[in-house]
């Protein structure tokens, strides 16, 4: 398991921030589950925002072949749209 995956599971925002600053891929995954899937599934809004702002792709399918299904199931669509709008100036998920 990668360092960023472990840090995300632990909810260690500082460690993830440091790893991203070192150039670790914000789209890291294990078994088709990205670190964004993990953070959204844990309701970790600060981690979700950090990952999105660091370039995490929001349209990556999870192991159930749905794009970030945990985001939708957990009611995070609103937060995702807000984060994307703040990052990119508009929302592609609306």
C-alpha positions as CSV (number, residue, x, y, z in Angstrom):
1,X,0.0,0.0,0.0
2,X,1.4,3.4,-0.9
3,X,2.2,6.2,1.6
4,X,-0.5,8.5,0.3
5,X,-3.1,5.7,0.4
6,X,-2.1,4.9,4.1
7,X,-2.1,8.6,5.0
8,X,-5.5,9.1,3.5
9,X,-7.0,6.1,5.3
10,X,-5.6,7.6,8.6
11,X,-7.1,11.0,7.7
12,X,-3.6,12.5,8.0
13,X,-4.1,15.7,6.1
14,X,-0.6,17.0,6.9
15,X,1.1,13.8,5.6
16,X,-1.0,13.9,2.4
17,X,-0.2,17.5,1.9
18,X,3.6,16.8,2.2
19,X,3.4,13.8,-0.1
20,X,1.6,15.9,-2.7
21,X,4.2,18.6,-2.4
22,X,6.8,16.0,-3.1
23,X,5.0,15.1,-6.3
24,X,3.0,12.1,-5.3
25,X,0.1,11.5,-7.7
26,X,-3.2,12.7,-6.3
27,X,-4.9,9.9,-8.4
28,X,-3.1,7.1,-6.6
29,X,-5.2,4.0,-6.2
30,X,-5.3,0.5,-5.0
31,X,-7.7,-2.1,-6.5
32,X,-9.4,0.7,-8.5
33,X,-10.2,2.8,-5.4
34,X,-8.5,6.2,-5.5
35,X,-7.5,8.2,-2.5
36,X,-10.3,10.6,-3.4
37,X,-12.8,7.6,-3.1
38,X,-11.4,6.9,0.3
39,X,-11.5,10.5,1.6
40,X,-15.1,11.0,0.3
41,X,-16.2,7.7,1.8
42,X,-14.8,8.9,5.1
43,X,-16.7,12.2,4.8
44,X,-13.3,14.0,5.0
45,X,-14.1,17.3,3.3
46,X,-10.7,18.8,3.9
47,X,-9.0,15.9,2.3
48,X,-11.4,15.9,-0.6
49,X,-10.8,19.5,-1.2
50,X,-7.0,19.1,-0.9
51,X,-7.0,16.2,-3.4
52,X,-9.2,18.0,-5.9
53,X,-7.2,21.2,-5.7
54,X,-4.1,19.0,-6.2
55,X,-5.4,17.5,-9.4
56,X,-7.3,14.5,-8.4
57,X,-9.6,13.4,-11.2
58,X,-13.3,13.4,-10.2
59,X,-14.5,11.1,-13.0
60,X,-12.4,8.0,-12.2
61,X,-14.5,4.9,-11.8
62,X,-14.2,2.9,-8.5
63,X,-14.2,-0.9,-8.3
64,X,-18.0,-0.8,-8.9
65,X,-17.3,1.0,-12.2
66,X,-19.0,4.2,-11.1
67,X,-17.3,7.5,-11.1
68,X,-16.7,8.3,-7.4
69,X,-19.9,6.6,-6.4
70,X,-19.1,7.2,-2.8
71,X,-19.2,10.9,-3.4
72,X,-22.8,10.6,-4.7
73,X,-23.9,8.1,-2.1
74,X,-22.6,10.3,0.8
75,X,-24.2,13.4,-0.6
76,X,-20.9,15.0,-1.5
77,X,-22.0,16.1,-5.0
78,X,-22.7,19.6,-3.7
79,X,-19.3,19.8,-2.1
80,X,-17.6,18.4,-5.2
81,X,-19.3,21.0,-7.4
82,X,-18.3,23.8,-5.0
83,X,-14.7,22.6,-4.9
84,X,-14.5,22.3,-8.7
85,X,-16.1,25.7,-9.2
86,X,-13.5,27.2,-6.8
87,X,-10.6,25.4,-8.5
88,X,-11.6,25.7,-12.1
89,X,-14.0,28.6,-12.3
90,X,-17.0,26.5,-13.3
91,X,-18.5,23.2,-12.5
92,X,-18.7,20.3,-14.9
93,X,-20.7,18.2,-12.5
94,X,-23.9,20.4,-12.4
